[in-house]
Amino acid sequence: MDSRATRLSASLHEVLSSVTAIRSAAAILSDPDIAPDWQARFLRNVREESRRLSESAEGLVTWLDT
């Protein structure tokens, strides 16, 4: 695999990993019986993964534009 394909694969993997983490946390947060401390942890995870997703998507778009 050439370096461009490797870079594209790694970038897409990052984006998909973040999306998957956000979806998983959101599914857990939909449980009305989740304890407040766990809710706070999963909300923090969603915020962190959202930031990571934004940065990964920006990097991917920049790379694709070149």
Secondary structure, DSSP 8 states (H G I E B T S, - for coil): --HHHHHHHHHHHHHHHHHHHHHHHHHHHT-TT--HHHHHHHHHHHHHHHHHHHHHHHHHHHHHH-
